[in-house]
Amino acid sequence: MNEFSKAVRKILKENGCYFLRQGKGDHEIWFSPITNRIVVVDGTIYPRHTANGILKDAGINYKFK
């Protein structure tokens, strides 16, 4: 099974998003200047639908296939 965690974080950084703080458990709290909103990123992301949802919440037009 493919893990999308590194790829999601890389895409977030490339689009100007940045890490704010650690959340509960293995979740991270990021800020997206695109949407001017907070985005919750899971520590390990296995389903591509979850990865795509995080990027969508951040306002990034990218989809894993």
Number of C-alpha atoms within 10 A of each C-alpha: 5 8 13 17 16 12 13 19 19 11 14 21 14 10 15 11 23 17 17 12 10 14 14 8 8 10 14 16 16 22 19 21 14 13 14 11 13 17 22 16 23 18 14 13 18 14 13 16 13 15 23 19 15 20 22 15 16 23 18 18 9 13 12 13 6
